[in-house]
Amino acid sequence: MANINKEILFDESGDCSTEIQEQFEKNIDAFEQATWSQTFQVLVDSGIHLPAPDELADTELHAKLWEVINALALMGAYLEHTDHLSNRELYSLLWGDILLEETVIQSPSFTMDCHIDLIGSGSEEDNAIYLKYYASEDDRAFWVKEFPGEPVPVQKPLPFNRDRLLPKPDPEEKFGVH
């Protein structure tokens, strides 16, 4: 695995109240001191068995996928744009790639939501999947206008309907709103 540069730069707005600015600075300090690890290892250390995708029957795989999805949500990691993938394709992608990436591990002094957008890389492939399955007619028209001559795939219905069931972050919990 390549050495990952863990330096992240933050920009501050001059419009923030003192309270928000202080909280922002605390968050930066906590982030800089946070532990980095592979999510795969954190899940295993928490007692979740992660067998290879080809070791699981379809029914076992479905249950294991949701166990992983829910465990990720408990860690503050939320999946987005998964409806173009079968359960096996999604579990395989998580198991063989996404869960192996190093990420900040949350602690009582540092919590944040991590959104794992499966088509958010900006690659040609991700853009094509977005345009094919997720983009509205307005988004597709905007794409044609902004990128004339770029191919736009025929729009197709999503083959799966999982995203509506995925855990979502609770904004009230994160910002202390009650």
N, C-alpha and C positions, 0 to 999 in steps of 0.2 A: 504494500500500500504506500502511496506517495506521502511524503511529509506534508502535512496540512498546515498552512499558515493560519494561526489562531488569532491573529491580530485583527480586530474589527474596529472600524472607526465610526464614531457617533457624532452627529451634528446637533447642536443645540439651537433652539429658537429663542430669540430675545423676547418673545411674547409670553413666556411661561411665568406663572406665579412663583414666588419663592418656594412654596410648599412642593409644587410639582418639580421644580429644578432640583431641590434637595433629594426628593425621591428618585429622580432620574440619576443623580450622582451616586446614590446608594446602590441602585440597580447596576450601574456600570462597574462599581467596585466589586459587587457580588459576582457579576459575570466574569470579571478578570480573575477572580479567585476560585471560580467554579471548577469542578472536576470534569475532565473530558474522558469519554469512554465509548466503546461500541455499544449501541443499544442491544444488539444480540447478546452480548455478555451480561449486560444488566438484567435482561429478561431471564437468562439462564440462572444467574445468581439469585434471582427472586423466586426460583423454583419452577419456572416454565420450561418444559421440555420442548425443544425445537428440532424435530426430526426433519430430514431432507424431504422435499416435496414428493419425490418418487417412492418414499416409504409409507405414504399415507393413502388409504382408500378415499374415494370422493367424500363419503360421509364423515370420516375422521378429519379430512382436510378442512371441510366446512367448519367444524367445531374448533379446530386448531386456529384457523384464520381469525375467527371471532374472538378467541381467547387472546391472540396477539393484538388485534385491533383494540380490544378493551383495555389490555395492559398498557398499550401505548398511550391511550387516553388518560389513564391514571398517572402516567409520567408527563402529561401535558403535551403529547404529540398526537396530532390529528391528521388523518388522511383526507385528501381531496382528489376529485376526478379519478375515481376507480371503476366507473361503470362500463368502460370499454374493455375491461379485463375480466376473464373468468376467475372463479375462486382460486383455481390452481395457478393461473398466470399471476395473480396478485400475490399469493403466498410465495411463489417462486421468486418474484421480484423482491419481496421483502426479505426472504431468507438468504438469497444469494447476492444482494446488493445493498438495499436501503438500510437494513439493520446492521450492516457491517461498517457503515460510515461512522466516523467519530462525531460525537455531538456533546453538547454541554449537558451534564446530568444535574437535574434539579435537586435542591436541598431546601431546608426550611428558610435559609437566608436568601435563596434565589429561586424564584419561580417565573416561568414564562411559558407561553404557548408556542409550540413549534408546529407549523403547518407544512405537511409533506404533500406537496402538489405533484402528482405523478405525471403531469404534462406541463410543468412550469419551468422547464430548463431553457426554453427559448430555442431549442434545436428545431431543425426542419421537420424531424419526425414528430415531435411534440406539437408543433404548430399544425401539422397536417391532421393529427388526431383531434386537436381542438376544433379545427374547422369542419372536420368530418362529423363529429359527434356532439360537440358541446356548444358551438357558436350559434347565436341567434341569427336571424336573417339580417338584422342591422349590423351585427358584428362581421358577418360575411361580406356585406356591401362595403363596410368601412375598410376591410382587408383589401378588397379589389381596388378601391380608390387609392389607398396608401401604397399598395404594392402592385402596380399595373404590370401585367405580363406574368406574374407569379401564378402558378396553377392553384386552383381552389378545388379540393375534392368534392365529389357529390355528397350532399348531406345525407346521413343515414341515422336511423334511430339507434339509441344506445342499446347494446345487446343485453345489458344487465341493469338491475335497479337496486344497487346497494348504497349509493351515496346518501340517499334520504334516511338511511338507517344508521349511518356512521355517527359515533359520538361527536359532539360539538363542544367547544369551550364555553364556559359560563362567564360572560363578561361581568356580571354582577359580582361573582366570586373574586375575580382578578382585581377589580377596582373598588371593592368594599361597598358597593351600592346595595342597599337593602330596601 
